[in-house]
Amino acid sequence: MTVHFSDGSNIDRGSIIQVKQSLFTGTFYTASNSYVNTGLSVTITPTSTSSRLIAMGHAVIASDQHAEGMYKVNGGGLDHIGVSRGSRTRCLGFMGNDFGHGATAHGFTYHTSFIVMGHPNTTSSTDVHFQMASPNNDGVYLGRDPEDPDHAEGGSPVCSMIIMEISDGAFVS
């Protein structure tokens, strides 16, 4: 099936309409127990209210010693977080280094990848954000490790997010 637009153009269902990317080369820190924007974000303006958005990305995240952190993607109908189960924090993913309170490391660094799909149901400019929270008000980081050493053992990573607009009919959930 072909989707016909009001300007006379058309595209096959399930085709990629546009791709937007953001690269985050800075660092971010929060001790907030509420989700906050990290600076890794993409703005996209869907061409049709029936389009789907797919967000995929990679992030280097970290937590302080004995700290837990959560992350999610927010905006554009991509607000996928786990279901409520008891007192657990709803999230797309989490990290933590509470592997026993005898741990001596200053914290741990993780790599995470994500792919989520949503239906924004708009043709307005839409911001999609990678967000983080620390339920116990401990430190969590994006784009660095907890120690952030300024020498050869320290890394300076790039975190990225790609948003693709897919024409209606690409997926059925």
N, C-alpha and C positions, 0 to 999 in steps of 0.2 A: 504494500500500500504506500502511496505517496502522500505526504503532507503538503498542502498548498497554502501559501501565505498570501496575505492581502496585497502585497506588492507584486504578485504574479510569479514570484519565485517558488520553488518547491524543493523538497528533500525527502529521501526515503526514510521511512520510520526506522528508528534505532540508529540513525547516523549521528556522528559528532558534529555539532553546530559550531561550537567555539571552545577554546581552551585558554584558561588564565592560570598564571603561575606566580607564586611569591617565594622569594628566597630570604631567609632570616639569618643574618650573619652576626647579629648582636648577642647579648645575653639578657636573661630575664630572671627575676627572683620574686617569690611571694611567700608569705607566711599566712595568707588569708585563708579562712576556712570556707569562703565562698568562691565560686569560680570567677576568675578574672581573665581578661584578654592578655595575651602574652606579647603581642606584636607580630606574631605569625598569622597573617590574614590575607584574604583575597577578596576583591570586589568584582562582581560579575552582574551583568544586566541580561537576564534571560530574554530570548526573542519571542517566546510563547508561554502562555500560562499552563500549557500541557507538557512542557519540557520537564525533564528530570535533570538533577545535578548529581554528579559523582565527585566526591572529594577523596583524594588520596594524598598521602604525605609520609614524611619521615622526620622524626625529631630526636634529638639527643636531650634526654631529660635526666634529672638527678634529684637526690634527696639528701638532707643532712643525716647525720648519725641518728638512728632510732626514729627517723621521720617517715611518714607515709604521704604520698601525694596521688592525686587523681587528675585525669585529663579528659577532655571531650572536645568535639567540634560543635560549634554553635552558629546558627543562622542558615538561611536558605533552605529550610526544611530538612536540614542535616543534623538535627538535634537528637542523635541516637545515643541514648544512655541506658544502662541496665535497668531491670525491673526492681521495684522495691522488694527487699527481702530483709525483714527485721530492721536493725539499726544501720545497715550498711549504706555507704554513700553511693548513690547512682553515678555511674561514670562510663566512658567508653573504654578506659583502661586505667591501670594504677601501677605505682611502683612504691617500693619501701625497702628499708634495710633493717627492719626490726627482726633480725634473724637470731634473736637471743640478746639479752641486754649485756652480755659479756663481749659484744663486738667492739673492736678497737679502731676500726676504720673511721675516718671523718665523714664518710658517706659513700654512696654508690652511684654510679652513672649507668644509664640504660639507653638502649636504642629502641624506638618504637616505630611501627608503621601502622597505617590505618587506611581503610577503604570503606566509605559509607555512601549510600545513595539516598536522595531525598527529592521531594516534590515541592518546590517553593511556591507554586501557584501564583506567580506574579511576573510582570514584565518591568518592574521597578529595579533600580540598582540595589543589589543585595550584598551585604558584607558577611563573609564566613570567617569565623575566628577559631583558632586553636586556643583553648582555655585550660588553665590549671588551678587547682585548689589544694590546700593542705588541711585536712579535717582536724588535726591536732594543733594547728597554728605553728607547725615546724617549717623549716625552709625547704622549698622545692625550686628547681631551676630548669631553664630551657637554654640550650646552646653552650653549656659549660658543665664541668663537674663541681662538686661542692668546694674543693680546695682552690680550683682555678689557678694552678701554678703558671707563672710566666717564665717557663723555660722549656727545653726540648721535650720533656715528658708531658707537658700540658698541650691539649688540643684546642684548635679553634674551628669547630665544625660549622657546617651550613645545615640549617633545617629548611624543609621545603613543603609546600602544599600546592597541589594542582586541582583546579576545579574544571570539570568538563560539562558542558551543556549537551544533553543527548535528546534528540527528537522523540516525541511520544511514541511508545510502542517498543522501546528498547528492552524494557524489563517488566515483568509482572511480579508483584510481591504478594 
